[in-house]
């Protein structure tokens, strides 16, 4: 990833067709259990993720600030 100053501040590993196939398979396998949850259960799960993101916001902000300055 490149910041506003065109400096690399993060990299991601190279992937290949096998990696993509594994990711697609994992997503496919996760769909049925996810779809079997009630809307209320899915909403509660997503709300928990949102809470974790909010709790970690200062970490993310400091990371982003380091990538800009």
N, C-alpha and C positions, 0 to 999 in steps of 0.2 A: 504494500500500500504506500502511496506517496502523499505527502502533505502539501499544503499550499505553496511551500517553498521548493517543491519538486525534490524533496529529500525522502529517501526510503526510511520509513519508521516502523514497518512491520512486514513480515513476509509470511507466506503460506507455503506449505510443502507442495511439491509437484504431485500430481495425481495421474493416474492412468485409467484405462477402461475398466480394469478390475476394481479400482477404488470406487468408480462411479457405479458400477454394477452392485457392489456391496452396499453403497448408500441407498440406492433405489430399492434393493431387497429389504434393507432395514426399515425404510419408510413404508413399504408395502406390508411388512409383517406387523408394524405398529398400528396400521390403520384400523384393522378390525377391533382390537381391544379399545382403541380410542373411540371409535364409532359406537361401541357397545355401552359406553358411559352415557349417563343422562346429561342433558344440557346443563343442569345445575352442577353436576360433578365436573364437567369440562370447564365451566366458568370458574369454579372454585380452584381448580388446578391452575388455570391461567392467571387468576388473581394472585395466587401464591408466587408464581413466577414474577409477576409485576412487583409484588412486595419485595422480592429479593433484588430485583433490578433497582428499585428505589433505594433500598438499603445500601446498595453498592455504588450509588451515583457519584460519591466523592472520589472513589477509585477511578471510575471511568473518566470523570472530568480531569483528574490529575494526569491520567494517561494521555488524554487528548491534548492537554496543555503542553505536555512534554513533546508531543509530536509537532506542535505548531511553533514553539519557541526554541 
